[in-house]
Amino acid sequence: MQHRGEIIKEAVYKSGFPITELAKRMGKSRRWVYLLFENPTVSIDIVLQIGSILHYDFSTEIETLKPHVLNDTSLSYSKEEAYWKNKYLKLLEEYNELLKKK
């Protein structure tokens, strides 16, 4: 099993993001963040929250994130995007037809 705390620790240090600022944005203490680095089973929710703060994609290092985060959201987003694009185009065409009739 991957040690998620070490993966997070490495990402935080590579990013240069201050531990104090990370703790502040999460509403936690610096001590809590350092204890997190020692925890091999950090929850996925916390990993995603830290990834959001750091603008870092942990799915390349943590395998359990790959199917849940990337595939599901990107597919549902593209379906919704296509729906609204088609609806917009249909309304534009109807509007243009009304303008031609005047």
CYANA upper distance limits for C-alpha pairs under 8 A (distance plus 0.5 A):
  2 GLN  CA     40 PRO  CA      7.60
  2 GLN  CA     62 ILE  CA      7.72
  3 HIS  CA      7 ILE  CA      7.03
  3 HIS  CA     39 ASN  CA      7.85
  3 HIS  CA     40 PRO  CA      4.69
  3 HIS  CA     41 THR  CA      7.22
  4 ARG  CA      8 ILE  CA      6.66
  4 ARG  CA     37 PHE  CA      8.31
  4 ARG  CA     39 ASN  CA      7.61
  4 ARG  CA     40 PRO  CA      5.61
  4 ARG  CA     41 THR  CA      6.52
  4 ARG  CA     42 VAL  CA      6.35
  4 ARG  CA     62 ILE  CA      7.83
  5 GLY  CA      9 LYS  CA      6.57
  5 GLY  CA     36 LEU  CA      6.25
  5 GLY  CA     37 PHE  CA      4.52
  5 GLY  CA     38 GLU  CA      6.03
  5 GLY  CA     39 ASN  CA      5.58
  5 GLY  CA     40 PRO  CA      5.75
  5 GLY  CA     41 THR  CA      7.68
  5 GLY  CA     42 VAL  CA      6.76
  6 GLU  CA     10 GLU  CA      6.60
  6 GLU  CA     37 PHE  CA      6.03
  6 GLU  CA     38 GLU  CA      7.35
  6 GLU  CA     39 ASN  CA      8.42
  6 GLU  CA     40 PRO  CA      7.84
  7 ILE  CA     11 ALA  CA      6.79
  7 ILE  CA     61 GLU  CA      7.78
  8 ILE  CA     12 VAL  CA      6.60
  8 ILE  CA     37 PHE  CA      7.19
  8 ILE  CA     47 VAL  CA      7.92
  9 LYS  CA     13 TYR  CA      6.70
  9 LYS  CA     37 PHE  CA      6.00
 10 GLU  CA     14 LYS  CA      6.53
 11 ALA  CA     15 SER  CA      6.55
 11 ALA  CA     56 TYR  CA      8.21
 12 VAL  CA     16 GLY  CA      6.86
 12 VAL  CA     17 PHE  CA      6.48
 12 VAL  CA     18 PRO  CA      8.44
 12 VAL  CA     19 ILE  CA      8.25
 12 VAL  CA     54 LEU  CA      7.94
 13 TYR  CA     17 PHE  CA      7.37
 15 SER  CA     54 LEU  CA      7.81
 17 PHE  CA     21 GLU  CA      7.88
 17 PHE  CA     22 LEU  CA      7.69
 17 PHE  CA     54 LEU  CA      7.68
 18 PRO  CA     22 LEU  CA      6.82
 19 ILE  CA     23 ALA  CA      6.61
 19 ILE  CA     30 ARG  CA      6.99
 19 ILE  CA     33 VAL  CA      7.84
 20 THR  CA     24 LYS  CA      6.63
 20 THR  CA     29 SER  CA      8.28
 20 THR  CA     30 ARG  CA      6.32
 21 GLU  CA     25 ARG  CA      6.65
 22 LEU  CA     26 MET  CA      6.78
 22 LEU  CA     50 ILE  CA      8.28
 22 LEU  CA     53 ILE  CA      7.90
 23 ALA  CA     27 GLY  CA      6.54
 23 ALA  CA     28 LYS  CA      5.40
 23 ALA  CA     29 SER  CA      5.90
 23 ALA  CA     30 ARG  CA      6.02
 23 ALA  CA     32 TRP  CA      8.26
 23 ALA  CA     33 VAL  CA      6.88
 24 LYS  CA     28 LYS  CA      6.56
 24 LYS  CA     29 SER  CA      7.57
 25 ARG  CA     53 ILE  CA      8.26
 26 MET  CA     49 GLN  CA      8.48
 28 LYS  CA     32 TRP  CA      6.83
 28 LYS  CA     33 VAL  CA      7.94
 29 SER  CA     33 VAL  CA      7.15
 30 ARG  CA     34 TYR  CA      6.89
 31 ARG  CA     35 LEU  CA      6.67
 32 TRP  CA     36 LEU  CA      6.59
 33 VAL  CA     37 PHE  CA      6.98
 34 TYR  CA     38 GLU  CA      7.39
 35 LEU  CA     39 ASN  CA      7.08
 36 LEU  CA     42 VAL  CA      7.52
 42 VAL  CA     46 ILE  CA      7.32
 42 VAL  CA     47 VAL  CA      7.46
 43 SER  CA     47 VAL  CA      6.95
 44 ILE  CA     48 LEU  CA      6.60
 44 ILE  CA     65 LEU  CA      8.17
 45 ASP  CA     49 GLN  CA      6.65
 46 ILE  CA     50 ILE  CA      6.62
 47 VAL  CA     51 GLY  CA      6.55
 47 VAL  CA     58 PHE  CA      7.95
 48 LEU  CA     52 SER  CA      6.59
 48 LEU  CA     58 PHE  CA      8.18
 49 GLN  CA     53 ILE  CA      6.86
 50 ILE  CA     54 LEU  CA      6.58
 50 ILE  CA     56 TYR  CA      8.48
 51 GLY  CA     55 HIS  CA      6.00
 51 GLY  CA     56 TYR  CA      5.16
 51 GLY  CA     57 ASP  CA      6.47
 51 GLY  CA     58 PHE  CA      7.02
 52 SER  CA     56 TYR  CA      7.09
 58 PHE  CA     62 ILE  CA      6.44
 58 PHE  CA     65 LEU  CA      7.95
 59 SER  CA     63 GLU  CA      6.71
 59 SER  CA     64 THR  CA      8.06
 59 SER  CA     65 LEU  CA      5.51
 59 SER  CA     66 LYS  CA      5.73
 59 SER  CA     69 VAL  CA      8.28
 59 SER  CA     70 LEU  CA      8.42
 60 THR  CA     66 LYS  CA      8.00
 62 ILE  CA     66 LYS  CA      7.97
 64 THR  CA     68 HIS  CA      7.79
 65 LEU  CA     69 VAL  CA      6.10
 65 LEU  CA     70 LEU  CA      8.06
 66 LYS  CA     70 LEU  CA      6.31
 66 LYS  CA     71 ASN  CA      7.75
 67 PRO  CA     71 ASN  CA      6.07
 67 PRO  CA     72 ASP  CA      7.60
 68 HIS  CA     72 ASP  CA      6.47
 68 HIS  CA     73 THR  CA      8.49
 69 VAL  CA     73 THR  CA      6.73
 70 LEU  CA     74 SER  CA      6.54
 71 ASN  CA     75 LEU  CA      6.62
 72 ASP  CA     76 SER  CA      6.78
 73 THR  CA     77 TYR  CA      6.41
 74 SER  CA     78 SER  CA      6.70
 75 LEU  CA     79 LYS  CA      6.88
 76 SER  CA     80 GLU  CA      6.78
 77 TYR  CA     81 GLU  CA      6.50
 78 SER  CA     82 ALA  CA      6.57
 79 LYS  CA     83 TYR  CA      6.77
 80 GLU  CA     84 TRP  CA      6.92
 81 GLU  CA     85 LYS  CA      6.65
 82 ALA  CA     86 ASN  CA      6.60
 83 TYR  CA     87 LYS  CA      6.71
 84 TRP  CA     88 TYR  CA      6.51
 85 LYS  CA     89 LEU  CA      6.72
 86 ASN  CA     90 LYS  CA      6.67
 87 LYS  CA     91 LEU  CA      6.79
 88 TYR  CA     92 LEU  CA      6.72
 89 LEU  CA     93 GLU  CA      6.73
 90 LYS  CA     94 GLU  CA      6.79
 91 LEU  CA     95 TYR  CA      6.58
 92 LEU  CA     96 ASN  CA      6.64
 93 GLU  CA     97 GLU  CA      6.76
 94 GLU  CA     98 LEU  CA      6.85
 95 TYR  CA     99 LEU  CA      6.83
 96 ASN  CA    100 LYS  CA      6.78
 97 GLU  CA    101 LYS  CA      6.98
 98 LEU  CA    102 LYS  CA      7.35
